[in-house]
Amino acid sequence: MEFIVTGNAVRDLRAAKGLSQAQLAVAMGVSRQTINSVETGRYIPSLALAVALARYFGSTVEEVFDVQER
Amino acid sequence: MSRSARHAVAYWSLPALSIVAGLGYLVAAGIGGHPWLGAVMLGVMVLFAGAVLAGGRYSETVRGLLDRRDERIVSIDAQAAAVTGQVLLTVLVVAAVVEFARGHSGAPYSWLAVIGTLTYVGAVVLGRARR
């Protein structure tokens, strides 16, 4: 069984909270570039960062990240 | 050691190592009878350390490479190090083969390639044992 991340709702969730990428980056302890790369799907975050993002937005990882079976 | 202390140590380690290497060059060049060359190399290393620290103020990438806080930058760094190692090992093997073909022993390329290969195998064995 193999899963791939096909998208995420980080940009929408961040915008809904009225946060800039820089503010979210500070909250997550990563760079603004990393938040941007996650939002655009160029970088798949580690499990720790994915969980941190999900908890920050009061969601689950699967609500934040679209995961599909290949 | 706390997480922030580890990041602080990591942040200063590259500039500090650069200056230590520069001092090593200075001492070695002095022993070899070329103190001015050593002074120039120390100056270059001090400039490099300063440039890295200055770059860290303006560039998230340089800052991430220094403090190792950002997982994406750390993974990019690991990938870049792997590519660098592969290129260096390839160059060493090719250089050793050329030296063999010229009737020489292949040194120092051959034993550098052996060190590289053994380091890789050792790292794989250690990594396998730990995860």
N, CA and C atoms of all chains as a GROMACS GRO file, in nm:
protein
  603
    1MET      N    1   0.085  -0.119   0.000
    1MET     CA    2   0.000   0.000   0.000
    1MET      C    3   0.089   0.124   0.000
    2GLU      N    4   0.066   0.212  -0.097
    2GLU     CA    5   0.150   0.332  -0.104
    2GLU      C    6   0.060   0.456  -0.113
    3PHE      N    7   0.092   0.555  -0.032
    3PHE     CA    8   0.011   0.677  -0.030
    3PHE      C    9   0.093   0.794  -0.081
    4ILE      N   10   0.024   0.886  -0.148
    4ILE     CA   11   0.092   1.009  -0.192
    4ILE      C   12   0.009   1.129  -0.148
    5VAL      N   13   0.078   1.238  -0.119
    5VAL     CA   14   0.011   1.363  -0.083
    5VAL      C   15  -0.017   1.439  -0.212
    6THR      N   16  -0.143   1.464  -0.239
    6THR     CA   17  -0.179   1.528  -0.366
    6THR      C   18  -0.212   1.677  -0.351
    7GLY      N   19  -0.220   1.725  -0.228
    7GLY     CA   20  -0.250   1.867  -0.207
    7GLY      C   21  -0.268   1.895  -0.060
    8ASN      N   22  -0.291   2.020  -0.028
    8ASN     CA   23  -0.316   2.052   0.113
    8ASN      C   24  -0.395   2.182   0.124
    9ALA      N   25  -0.446   2.205   0.245
    9ALA     CA   26  -0.531   2.321   0.268
    9ALA      C   27  -0.461   2.426   0.354
   10VAL      N   28  -0.328   2.418   0.359
   10VAL     CA   29  -0.254   2.508   0.448
   10VAL      C   30  -0.278   2.654   0.412
   11ARG      N   31  -0.273   2.686   0.282
   11ARG     CA   32  -0.290   2.826   0.242
   11ARG      C   33  -0.429   2.877   0.283
   12ASP      N   34  -0.531   2.796   0.258
   12ASP     CA   35  -0.668   2.838   0.293
   12ASP      C   36  -0.685   2.853   0.444
   13LEU      N   37  -0.632   2.757   0.518
   13LEU     CA   38  -0.644   2.763   0.665
   13LEU      C   39  -0.569   2.883   0.722
   14ARG      N   40  -0.452   2.910   0.664
   14ARG     CA   41  -0.372   3.024   0.709
   14ARG      C   42  -0.445   3.155   0.679
   15ALA      N   43  -0.499   3.162   0.558
   15ALA     CA   44  -0.572   3.284   0.518
   15ALA      C   45  -0.695   3.304   0.606
   16ALA      N   46  -0.760   3.193   0.640
   16ALA     CA   47  -0.879   3.203   0.724
   16ALA      C   48  -0.845   3.257   0.862
   17LYS      N   49  -0.724   3.232   0.908
   17LYS     CA   50  -0.679   3.283   1.038
   17LYS      C   51  -0.621   3.424   1.026
   18GLY      N   52  -0.609   3.473   0.903
   18GLY     CA   53  -0.554   3.607   0.882
   18GLY      C   54  -0.404   3.615   0.908
   19LEU      N   55  -0.335   3.505   0.884
   19LEU     CA   56  -0.190   3.502   0.910
   19LEU      C   57  -0.111   3.517   0.782
   20SER      N   58   0.006   3.577   0.794
   20SER     CA   59   0.099   3.578   0.682
   20SER      C   60   0.182   3.449   0.687
   21GLN      N   61   0.251   3.420   0.577
   21GLN     CA   62   0.338   3.302   0.576
   21GLN      C   63   0.446   3.316   0.683
   22ALA      N   64   0.496   3.439   0.699
   22ALA     CA   65   0.602   3.463   0.798
   22ALA      C   66   0.552   3.436   0.940
   23GLN      N   67   0.428   3.477   0.968
   23GLN     CA   68   0.373   3.454   1.103
   23GLN      C   69   0.353   3.305   1.130
   24LEU      N   70   0.303   3.233   1.028
   24LEU     CA   71   0.285   3.090   1.046
   24LEU      C   72   0.421   3.020   1.061
   25ALA      N   73   0.520   3.071   0.985
   25ALA     CA   74   0.653   3.012   0.994
   25ALA      C   75   0.709   3.026   1.135
   26VAL      N   76   0.691   3.144   1.195
   26VAL     CA   77   0.740   3.165   1.332
   26VAL      C   78   0.669   3.069   1.428
   27ALA      N   79   0.538   3.055   1.410
   27ALA     CA   80   0.461   2.966   1.499
   27ALA      C   81   0.506   2.820   1.485
   28MET      N   82   0.547   2.782   1.364
   28MET     CA   83   0.588   2.642   1.340
   28MET      C   84   0.738   2.620   1.362
   29GLY      N   85   0.814   2.728   1.378
   29GLY     CA   86   0.959   2.714   1.397
   29GLY      C   87   1.031   2.674   1.270
   30VAL      N   88   0.976   2.717   1.155
   30VAL     CA   89   1.044   2.689   1.028
   30VAL      C   90   1.056   2.821   0.951
   31SER      N   91   1.116   2.817   0.833
   31SER     CA   92   1.132   2.939   0.755
   31SER      C   93   1.006   2.970   0.675
   32ARG      N   94   0.994   3.097   0.633
   32ARG     CA   95   0.880   3.136   0.551
   32ARG      C   96   0.882   3.059   0.418
   33GLN      N   97   1.004   3.036   0.367
   33GLN     CA   98   1.018   2.960   0.242
   33GLN      C   99   0.959   2.820   0.256
   34THR      N  100   0.977   2.760   0.372
   34THR     CA  101   0.925   2.625   0.392
   34THR      C  102   0.772   2.625   0.392
   35ILE      N  103   0.712   2.726   0.457
   35ILE     CA  104   0.566   2.736   0.454
   35ILE      C  105   0.518   2.753   0.310
   36ASN      N  106   0.589   2.838   0.236
   36ASN     CA  107   0.553   2.859   0.095
   36ASN      C  108   0.565   2.730   0.015
   37SER      N  109   0.672   2.655   0.038
   37SER     CA  110   0.693   2.530  -0.035
   37SER      C  111   0.587   2.426   0.001
   38VAL      N  112   0.546   2.425   0.128
   38VAL     CA  113   0.440   2.331   0.169
   38VAL      C  114   0.310   2.371   0.100
   39GLU      N  115   0.278   2.500   0.103
   39GLU     CA  116   0.152   2.546   0.044
   39GLU      C  117   0.144   2.515  -0.106
   40THR      N  118   0.255   2.529  -0.175
   40THR     CA  119   0.254   2.506  -0.320
   40THR      C  120   0.275   2.359  -0.356
   41GLY      N  121   0.295   2.275  -0.254
   41GLY     CA  122   0.309   2.132  -0.280
   41GLY      C  123   0.447   2.090  -0.325
   42ARG      N  124   0.544   2.183  -0.321
   42ARG     CA  125   0.679   2.148  -0.363
   42ARG      C  126   0.753   2.072  -0.254
   43TYR      N  127   0.707   2.086  -0.130
   43TYR     CA  128   0.773   2.017  -0.020
   43TYR      C  129   0.668   1.947   0.066
   44ILE      N  130   0.687   1.817   0.086
   44ILE     CA  131   0.600   1.740   0.174
   44ILE      C  132   0.663   1.744   0.314
   45PRO      N  133   0.595   1.801   0.412
   45PRO     CA  134   0.656   1.815   0.544
   45PRO      C  135   0.673   1.681   0.614
   46SER      N  136   0.760   1.683   0.716
   46SER     CA  137   0.776   1.564   0.800
   46SER      C  138   0.646   1.539   0.876
   47LEU      N  139   0.636   1.420   0.933
   47LEU     CA  140   0.518   1.389   1.012
   47LEU      C  141   0.503   1.488   1.128
   48ALA      N  142   0.617   1.524   1.190
   48ALA     CA  143   0.612   1.616   1.304
   48ALA      C  144   0.556   1.753   1.262
   49LEU      N  145   0.602   1.804   1.148
   49LEU     CA  146   0.553   1.934   1.104
   49LEU      C  147   0.408   1.925   1.057
   50ALA      N  148   0.374   1.814   0.992
   50ALA     CA  149   0.235   1.796   0.948
   50ALA      C  150   0.140   1.795   1.067
   51VAL      N  151   0.179   1.723   1.172
   51VAL     CA  152   0.096   1.717   1.293
   51VAL      C  153   0.090   1.856   1.358
   52ALA      N  154   0.205   1.924   1.363
   52ALA     CA  155   0.208   2.058   1.424
   52ALA      C  156   0.114   2.153   1.349
   53LEU      N  157   0.118   2.147   1.216
   53LEU     CA  158   0.029   2.233   1.136
   53LEU      C  159  -0.117   2.199   1.163
   54ALA      N  160  -0.147   2.068   1.163
   54ALA     CA  161  -0.285   2.026   1.184
   54ALA      C  162  -0.335   2.072   1.322
   55ARG      N  163  -0.254   2.053   1.424
   55ARG     CA  164  -0.296   2.093   1.560
   55ARG      C  165  -0.311   2.245   1.569
   56TYR      N  166  -0.222   2.316   1.501
   56TYR     CA  167  -0.229   2.462   1.505
   56TYR      C  168  -0.362   2.511   1.447
   57PHE      N  169  -0.410   2.442   1.344
   57PHE     CA  170  -0.535   2.482   1.279
   57PHE      C  171  -0.656   2.410   1.340
   58GLY      N  172  -0.632   2.331   1.444
   58GLY     CA  173  -0.741   2.260   1.510
   58GLY      C  174  -0.802   2.153   1.421
   59SER      N  175  -0.719   2.093   1.336
   59SER     CA  176  -0.768   1.991   1.243
   59SER      C  177  -0.689   1.862   1.262
   60THR      N  178  -0.719   1.766   1.177
   60THR     CA  179  -0.637   1.645   1.173
   60THR      C  180  -0.545   1.654   1.051
   61VAL      N  181  -0.444   1.570   1.050
   61VAL     CA  182  -0.350   1.570   0.937
   61VAL      C  183  -0.424   1.542   0.807
   62GLU      N  184  -0.519   1.449   0.811
   62GLU     CA  185  -0.590   1.413   0.688
   62GLU      C  186  -0.686   1.522   0.643
   63GLU      N  187  -0.727   1.610   0.735
   63GLU     CA  188  -0.810   1.724   0.694
   63GLU      C  189  -0.723   1.832   0.628
   64VAL      N  190  -0.599   1.841   0.671
   64VAL     CA  191  -0.509   1.945   0.617
   64VAL      C  192  -0.444   1.896   0.487
   65PHE      N  193  -0.406   1.768   0.485
   65PHE     CA  194  -0.335   1.716   0.368
   65PHE      C  195  -0.422   1.614   0.295
   66ASP      N  196  -0.429   1.629   0.162
   66ASP     CA  197  -0.501   1.532   0.079
   66ASP      C  198  -0.409   1.415   0.053
   67VAL      N  199  -0.446   1.299   0.106
   67VAL     CA  200  -0.363   1.181   0.089
   67VAL      C  201  -0.443   1.077   0.012
   68GLN      N  202  -0.384   1.028  -0.097
   68GLN     CA  203  -0.453   0.929  -0.179
   68GLN      C  204  -0.365   0.806  -0.197
   69GLU      N  205  -0.434   0.692  -0.212
   69GLU     CA  206  -0.360   0.568  -0.237
   69GLU      C  207  -0.319   0.564  -0.383
   70ARG      N  208  -0.194   0.528  -0.405
   70ARG     CA  209  -0.145   0.525  -0.544
   70ARG      C  210  -0.190   0.399  -0.615
   71MET      N  211   2.152   1.943   2.689
   71MET     CA  212   2.153   2.073   2.620
   71MET      C  213   2.014   2.098   2.560
   72SER      N  214   1.962   2.219   2.581
   72SER     CA  215   1.829   2.250   2.531
   72SER      C  216   1.832   2.263   2.378
   73ARG      N  217   1.711   2.262   2.320
   73ARG     CA  218   1.700   2.270   2.174
   73ARG      C  219   1.757   2.402   2.122
   74SER      N  220   1.723   2.512   2.192
   74SER     CA  221   1.770   2.643   2.145
   74SER      C  222   1.922   2.653   2.161
   75ALA      N  223   1.976   2.591   2.268
   75ALA     CA  224   2.122   2.593   2.287
   75ALA      C  225   2.190   2.514   2.176
   76ARG      N  226   2.128   2.400   2.136
   76ARG     CA  227   2.186   2.320   2.026
   76ARG      C  228   2.187   2.401   1.897
   77HIS      N  229   2.077   2.475   1.872
   77HIS     CA  230   2.072   2.558   1.751
   77HIS      C  231   2.177   2.667   1.756
   78ALA      N  232   2.199   2.725   1.875
   78ALA     CA  233   2.299   2.831   1.888
   78ALA      C  234   2.439   2.775   1.861
   79VAL      N  235   2.466   2.656   1.915
   79VAL     CA  236   2.597   2.593   1.891
   79VAL      C  237   2.614   2.565   1.742
   80ALA      N  238   2.506   2.512   1.680
   80ALA     CA  239   2.513   2.483   1.536
   80ALA      C  240   2.536   2.611   1.457
   81TYR      N  241   2.471   2.720   1.500
   81TYR     CA  242   2.480   2.848   1.426
   81TYR      C  243   2.624   2.897   1.419
   82TRP      N  244   2.697   2.880   1.530
   82TRP     CA  245   2.833   2.933   1.536
   82TRP      C  246   2.938   2.832   1.493
   83SER      N  247   2.900   2.705   1.472
   83SER     CA  248   3.000   2.602   1.448
   83SER      C  249   3.073   2.622   1.314
   84LEU      N  250   3.000   2.655   1.207
   84LEU     CA  251   3.066   2.670   1.077
   84LEU      C  252   3.163   2.789   1.077
   85PRO      N  253   3.119   2.910   1.123
   85PRO     CA  254   3.216   3.020   1.129
   85PRO      C  255   3.335   2.988   1.219
   86ALA      N  256   3.309   2.923   1.334
   86ALA     CA  257   3.419   2.890   1.426
   86ALA      C  258   3.515   2.791   1.362
   87LEU      N  259   3.460   2.688   1.296
   87LEU     CA  260   3.546   2.589   1.230
   87LEU      C  261   3.628   2.652   1.118
   88SER      N  262   3.566   2.749   1.048
   88SER     CA  263   3.638   2.818   0.940
   88SER      C  264   3.760   2.890   0.996
   89ILE      N  265   3.741   2.958   1.109
   89ILE     CA  266   3.853   3.032   1.168
   89ILE      C  267   3.958   2.936   1.224
   90VAL      N  268   3.914   2.826   1.285
   90VAL     CA  269   4.009   2.726   1.335
   90VAL      C  270   4.090   2.668   1.218
   91ALA      N  271   4.021   2.641   1.106
   91ALA     CA  272   4.092   2.589   0.987
   91ALA      C  273   4.192   2.693   0.938
   92GLY      N  274   4.150   2.821   0.938
   92GLY     CA  275   4.241   2.929   0.896
   92GLY      C  276   4.364   2.936   0.985
   93LEU      N  277   4.344   2.920   1.116
   93LEU     CA  278   4.459   2.921   1.208
   93LEU      C  279   4.548   2.800   1.181
   94GLY      N  280   4.484   2.686   1.147
   94GLY     CA  281   4.562   2.566   1.112
   94GLY      C  282   4.648   2.591   0.988
   95TYR      N  283   4.587   2.658   0.887
   95TYR     CA  284   4.663   2.693   0.766
   95TYR      C  285   4.781   2.784   0.802
   96LEU      N  286   4.755   2.882   0.889
   96LEU     CA  287   4.858   2.978   0.928
   96LEU      C  288   4.976   2.906   0.994
   97VAL      N  289   4.945   2.818   1.088
   97VAL     CA  290   5.051   2.744   1.158
   97VAL      C  291   5.127   2.654   1.060
   98ALA      N  292   5.049   2.579   0.976
   98ALA     CA  293   5.113   2.486   0.883
   98ALA      C  294   5.201   2.561   0.782
   99ALA      N  295   5.148   2.673   0.731
   99ALA     CA  296   5.226   2.750   0.633
   99ALA      C  297   5.349   2.811   0.700
  100GLY      N  298   5.335   2.851   0.827
  100GLY     CA  299   5.450   2.905   0.900
  100GLY      C  300   5.558   2.800   0.918
  101ILE      N  301   5.515   2.678   0.954
  101ILE     CA  302   5.611   2.568   0.969
  101ILE      C  303   5.678   2.537   0.835
  102GLY      N  304   5.598   2.548   0.727
  102GLY     CA  305   5.650   2.521   0.593
  102GLY      C  306   5.733   2.635   0.535
  103GLY      N  307   5.748   2.744   0.610
  103GLY     CA  308   5.831   2.855   0.565
  103GLY      C  309   5.759   2.957   0.478
  104HIS      N  310   5.626   2.955   0.480
  104HIS     CA  311   5.550   3.053   0.401
  104HIS      C  312   5.446   3.124   0.489
  105PRO      N  313   5.494   3.200   0.590
  105PRO     CA  314   5.399   3.262   0.684
  105PRO      C  315   5.300   3.358   0.617
  106TRP      N  316   5.344   3.428   0.513
  106TRP     CA  317   5.253   3.523   0.447
  106TRP      C  318   5.138   3.451   0.378
  107LEU      N  319   5.172   3.336   0.318
  107LEU     CA  320   5.067   3.256   0.254
  107LEU      C  321   4.965   3.211   0.360
  108GLY      N  322   5.018   3.171   0.476
  108GLY     CA  323   4.930   3.131   0.587
  108GLY      C  324   4.842   3.246   0.632
  109ALA      N  325   4.900   3.367   0.638
  109ALA     CA  326   4.823   3.484   0.680
  109ALA      C  327   4.712   3.514   0.579
  110VAL      N  328   4.744   3.498   0.450
  110VAL     CA  329   4.642   3.522   0.347
  110VAL      C  330   4.530   3.419   0.360
  111MET      N  331   4.567   3.293   0.382
  111MET     CA  332   4.464   3.188   0.393
  111MET      C  333   4.378   3.210   0.518
  112LEU      N  334   4.442   3.253   0.627
  112LEU     CA  335   4.364   3.285   0.748
  112LEU      C  336   4.268   3.400   0.718
  113GLY      N  337   4.318   3.501   0.646
  113GLY     CA  338   4.231   3.614   0.609
  113GLY      C  339   4.113   3.569   0.526
  114VAL      N  340   4.138   3.480   0.431
  114VAL     CA  341   4.029   3.428   0.346
  114VAL      C  342   3.926   3.356   0.432
  115MET      N  343   3.973   3.275   0.527
  115MET     CA  344   3.880   3.199   0.611
  115MET      C  345   3.801   3.291   0.705
  116VAL      N  346   3.866   3.397   0.755
  116VAL     CA  347   3.796   3.494   0.840
  116VAL      C  348   3.690   3.566   0.757
  117LEU      N  349   3.727   3.603   0.634
  117LEU     CA  350   3.629   3.667   0.544
  117LEU      C  351   3.512   3.575   0.517
  118PHE      N  352   3.542   3.446   0.493
  118PHE     CA  353   3.435   3.349   0.468
  118PHE      C  354   3.342   3.339   0.588
  119ALA      N  355   3.401   3.330   0.708
  119ALA     CA  356   3.319   3.320   0.830
  119ALA      C  357   3.230   3.445   0.843
  120GLY      N  358   3.289   3.562   0.816
  120GLY     CA  359   3.212   3.687   0.825
  120GLY      C  360   3.101   3.690   0.721
  121ALA      N  361   3.133   3.644   0.599
  121ALA     CA  362   3.032   3.644   0.492
  121ALA      C  363   2.916   3.551   0.527
  122VAL      N  364   2.949   3.436   0.584
  122VAL     CA  365   2.845   3.340   0.622
  122VAL      C  366   2.754   3.400   0.730
  123LEU      N  367   2.816   3.464   0.831
  123LEU     CA  368   2.736   3.524   0.939
  123LEU      C  369   2.651   3.640   0.886
  124ALA      N  370   2.711   3.721   0.796
  124ALA     CA  371   2.635   3.832   0.737
  124ALA      C  372   2.522   3.778   0.650
  125GLY      N  373   2.551   3.672   0.574
  125GLY     CA  374   2.448   3.610   0.490
  125GLY      C  375   2.332   3.558   0.571
  126GLY      N  376   2.363   3.508   0.690
  126GLY     CA  377   2.258   3.456   0.778
  126GLY      C  378   2.160   3.562   0.824
  127ARG      N  379   2.204   3.688   0.822
  127ARG     CA  380   2.113   3.797   0.863
  127ARG      C  381   2.011   3.828   0.755
  128TYR      N  382   2.048   3.803   0.628
  128TYR     CA  383   1.963   3.845   0.517
  128TYR      C  384   1.895   3.729   0.445
  129SER      N  385   1.952   3.609   0.457
  129SER     CA  386   1.899   3.496   0.381
  129SER      C  387   1.846   3.388   0.474
  130GLU      N  388   1.719   3.350   0.453
  130GLU     CA  389   1.661   3.240   0.532
  130GLU      C  390   1.735   3.110   0.507
  131THR      N  391   1.780   3.091   0.382
  131THR     CA  392   1.849   2.967   0.347
  131THR      C  393   1.981   2.956   0.421
  132VAL      N  394   2.060   3.065   0.420
  132VAL     CA  395   2.190   3.062   0.490
  132VAL      C  396   2.167   3.044   0.640
  133ARG      N  397   2.067   3.116   0.693
  133ARG     CA  398   2.037   3.104   0.836
  133ARG      C  399   1.997   2.960   0.870
  134GLY      N  400   1.916   2.900   0.781
  134GLY     CA  401   1.873   2.761   0.803
  134GLY      C  402   1.988   2.664   0.797
  135LEU      N  403   2.084   2.691   0.706
  135LEU     CA  404   2.201   2.604   0.698
  135LEU      C  405   2.287   2.616   0.823
  136LEU      N  406   2.287   2.736   0.882
  136LEU     CA  407   2.368   2.757   1.002
  136LEU      C  408   2.302   2.699   1.126
  137ASP      N  409   2.175   2.734   1.150
  137ASP     CA  410   2.117   2.694   1.280
  137ASP      C  411   2.045   2.558   1.276
  138ARG      N  412   2.026   2.500   1.157
  138ARG     CA  413   1.969   2.366   1.142
  138ARG      C  414   1.829   2.356   1.203
  139ARG      N  415   1.755   2.467   1.205
  139ARG     CA  416   1.622   2.469   1.265
  139ARG      C  417   1.515   2.420   1.168
  140ASP      N  418   1.537   2.448   1.041
  140ASP     CA  419   1.433   2.427   0.940
  140ASP      C  420   1.452   2.290   0.874
  141GLU      N  421   1.350   2.202   0.887
  141GLU     CA  422   1.366   2.065   0.836
  141GLU      C  423   1.387   2.060   0.685
  142ARG      N  424   1.324   2.153   0.612
  142ARG     CA  425   1.339   2.153   0.466
  142ARG      C  426   1.483   2.189   0.426
  143ILE      N  427   1.538   2.292   0.490
  143ILE     CA  428   1.676   2.332   0.460
  143ILE      C  429   1.773   2.220   0.500
  144VAL      N  430   1.745   2.154   0.614
  144VAL     CA  431   1.832   2.045   0.659
  144VAL      C  432   1.828   1.930   0.557
  145SER      N  433   1.709   1.901   0.502
  145SER     CA  434   1.701   1.793   0.403
  145SER      C  435   1.768   1.833   0.272
  146ILE      N  436   1.756   1.961   0.234
  146ILE     CA  437   1.826   2.010   0.114
  146ILE      C  438   1.976   1.998   0.135
  147ASP      N  439   2.022   2.034   0.256
  147ASP     CA  440   2.165   2.025   0.288
  147ASP      C  441   2.213   1.881   0.279
  148ALA      N  442   2.133   1.787   0.332
  148ALA     CA  443   2.172   1.645   0.328
  148ALA      C  444   2.180   1.596   0.185
  149GLN      N  445   2.083   1.639   0.102
  149GLN     CA  446   2.083   1.598  -0.038
  149GLN      C  447   2.205   1.657  -0.111
  150ALA      N  448   2.235   1.784  -0.083
  150ALA     CA  449   2.350   1.849  -0.147
  150ALA      C  450   2.479   1.780  -0.105
  151ALA      N  451   2.487   1.741   0.024
  151ALA     CA  452   2.607   1.672   0.072
  151ALA      C  453   2.621   1.536   0.004
  152ALA      N  454   2.508   1.466  -0.017
  152ALA     CA  455   2.512   1.336  -0.083
  152ALA      C  456   2.560   1.350  -0.228
  153VAL      N  457   2.508   1.452  -0.298
  153VAL     CA  458   2.550   1.474  -0.437
  153VAL      C  459   2.699   1.508  -0.441
  154THR      N  460   2.742   1.594  -0.347
  154THR     CA  461   2.883   1.632  -0.342
  154THR      C  462   2.970   1.509  -0.320
  155GLY      N  463   2.928   1.422  -0.227
  155GLY     CA  464   3.004   1.300  -0.200
  155GLY      C  465   3.012   1.210  -0.321
  156GLN      N  466   2.900   1.196  -0.392
  156GLN     CA  467   2.899   1.111  -0.512
  156GLN      C  468   2.993   1.165  -0.618
  157VAL      N  469   2.989   1.298  -0.639
  157VAL     CA  470   3.075   1.359  -0.741
  157VAL      C  471   3.222   1.341  -0.702
  158LEU      N  472   3.253   1.369  -0.574
  158LEU     CA  473   3.392   1.356  -0.529
  158LEU      C  474   3.442   1.213  -0.543
  159LEU      N  475   3.358   1.116  -0.505
  159LEU     CA  476   3.398   0.976  -0.514
  159LEU      C  477   3.420   0.935  -0.660
  160THR      N  478   3.331   0.983  -0.748
  160THR     CA  479   3.347   0.952  -0.891
  160THR      C  480   3.477   1.010  -0.944
  161VAL      N  481   3.505   1.136  -0.907
  161VAL     CA  482   3.629   1.200  -0.953
  161VAL      C  483   3.751   1.124  -0.901
  162LEU      N  484   3.745   1.082  -0.775
  162LEU     CA  485   3.858   1.008  -0.716
  162LEU      C  486   3.881   0.876  -0.788
  163VAL      N  487   3.773   0.802  -0.816
  163VAL     CA  488   3.786   0.674  -0.885
  163VAL      C  489   3.842   0.694  -1.025
  164VAL      N  490   3.790   0.795  -1.097
  164VAL     CA  491   3.840   0.822  -1.233
  164VAL      C  492   3.987   0.862  -1.228
  165ALA      N  493   4.021   0.948  -1.132
  165ALA     CA  494   4.161   0.993  -1.119
  165ALA      C  495   4.253   0.875  -1.087
  166ALA      N  496   4.206   0.784  -0.998
  166ALA     CA  497   4.287   0.667  -0.964
  166ALA      C  498   4.307   0.578  -1.087
  167VAL      N  499   4.201   0.558  -1.166
  167VAL     CA  500   4.211   0.476  -1.287
  167VAL      C  501   4.312   0.538  -1.385
  168VAL      N  502   4.305   0.671  -1.400
  168VAL     CA  503   4.399   0.739  -1.490
  168VAL      C  504   4.542   0.719  -1.441
  169GLU      N  505   4.562   0.732  -1.309
  169GLU     CA  506   4.696   0.713  -1.252
  169GLU      C  507   4.746   0.570  -1.272
  170PHE      N  508   4.655   0.471  -1.255
  170PHE     CA  509   4.693   0.331  -1.281
  170PHE      C  510   4.736   0.315  -1.427
  171ALA      N  511   4.661   0.376  -1.518
  171ALA     CA  512   4.690   0.363  -1.661
  171ALA      C  513   4.824   0.428  -1.696
  172ARG      N  514   4.863   0.528  -1.617
  172ARG     CA  515   4.992   0.594  -1.642
  172ARG      C  516   5.108   0.521  -1.574
  173GLY      N  517   5.077   0.405  -1.516
  173GLY     CA  518   5.182   0.324  -1.456
  173GLY      C  519   5.217   0.363  -1.314
  174HIS      N  520   5.132   0.450  -1.252
  174HIS     CA  521   5.158   0.490  -1.114
  174HIS      C  522   5.074   0.407  -1.017
  175SER      N  523   5.094   0.432  -0.888
  175SER     CA  524   5.024   0.353  -0.786
  175SER      C  525   4.877   0.394  -0.770
  176GLY      N  526   4.844   0.511  -0.817
  176GLY     CA  527   4.706   0.560  -0.800
  176GLY      C  528   4.692   0.650  -0.678
  177ALA      N  529   4.799   0.655  -0.596
  177ALA     CA  530   4.795   0.741  -0.478
  177ALA      C  531   4.806   0.890  -0.520
  178PRO      N  532   4.743   0.980  -0.450
  178PRO     CA  533   4.663   0.956  -0.328
  178PRO      C  534   4.516   0.928  -0.358
  179TYR      N  535   4.480   0.928  -0.489
  179TYR     CA  536   4.338   0.915  -0.523
  179TYR      C  537   4.280   0.780  -0.480
  180SER      N  538   4.360   0.674  -0.497
  180SER     CA  539   4.309   0.540  -0.466
  180SER      C  540   4.273   0.528  -0.318
  181TRP      N  541   4.363   0.572  -0.230
  181TRP     CA  542   4.330   0.555  -0.088
  181TRP      C  543   4.225   0.655  -0.042
  182LEU      N  544   4.216   0.770  -0.107
  182LEU     CA  545   4.106   0.862  -0.074
  182LEU      C  546   3.971   0.799  -0.114
  183ALA      N  547   3.971   0.731  -0.231
  183ALA     CA  548   3.848   0.662  -0.274
  183ALA      C  549   3.813   0.549  -0.178
  184VAL      N  550   3.916   0.479  -0.129
  184VAL     CA  551   3.892   0.372  -0.031
  184VAL      C  552   3.832   0.431   0.097
  185ILE      N  553   3.888   0.543   0.144
  185ILE     CA  554   3.835   0.608   0.266
  185ILE      C  555   3.689   0.648   0.243
  186GLY      N  556   3.662   0.705   0.124
  186GLY     CA  557   3.524   0.746   0.093
  186GLY      C  558   3.429   0.629   0.091
  187THR      N  559   3.473   0.520   0.029
  187THR     CA  560   3.388   0.401   0.020
  187THR      C  561   3.363   0.342   0.158
  188LEU      N  562   3.469   0.330   0.238
  188LEU     CA  563   3.454   0.273   0.372
  188LEU      C  564   3.366   0.363   0.459
  189THR      N  565   3.379   0.494   0.443
  189THR     CA  566   3.295   0.587   0.518
  189THR      C  567   3.149   0.567   0.483
  190TYR      N  568   3.121   0.551   0.352
  190TYR     CA  569   2.983   0.530   0.309
  190TYR      C  570   2.927   0.400   0.368
  191VAL      N  571   3.006   0.293   0.355
  191VAL     CA  572   2.960   0.163   0.407
  191VAL      C  573   2.938   0.172   0.558
  192GLY      N  574   3.032   0.235   0.628
  192GLY     CA  575   3.018   0.250   0.773
  192GLY      C  576   2.894   0.329   0.810
  193ALA      N  577   2.868   0.437   0.733
  193ALA     CA  578   2.750   0.520   0.762
  193ALA      C  579   2.621   0.441   0.739
  194VAL      N  580   2.619   0.358   0.633
  194VAL     CA  581   2.501   0.275   0.607
  194VAL      C  582   2.480   0.174   0.719
  195VAL      N  583   2.590   0.109   0.761
  195VAL     CA  584   2.580   0.008   0.869
  195VAL      C  585   2.531   0.074   0.997
  196LEU      N  586   2.589   0.190   1.033
  196LEU     CA  587   2.546   0.260   1.154
  196LEU      C  588   2.400   0.304   1.145
  197GLY      N  589   2.366   0.359   1.027
  197GLY     CA  590   2.228   0.404   1.007
  197GLY      C  591   2.130   0.290   1.015
  198ARG      N  592   2.170   0.175   0.959
  198ARG     CA  593   2.085   0.055   0.961
  198ARG      C  594   2.065   0.006   1.104
  199ALA      N  595   2.170   0.016   1.184
  199ALA     CA  596   2.162  -0.032   1.322
  199ALA      C  597   2.075   0.061   1.408
  200ARG      N  598   2.072   0.188   1.371
  200ARG     CA  599   2.001   0.286   1.457
  200ARG      C  600   1.855   0.304   1.420
  201ARG      N  601   1.816   0.270   1.294
  201ARG     CA  602   1.674   0.286   1.259
  201ARG      C  603   1.619   0.158   1.195
   0.00000   0.00000   0.00000
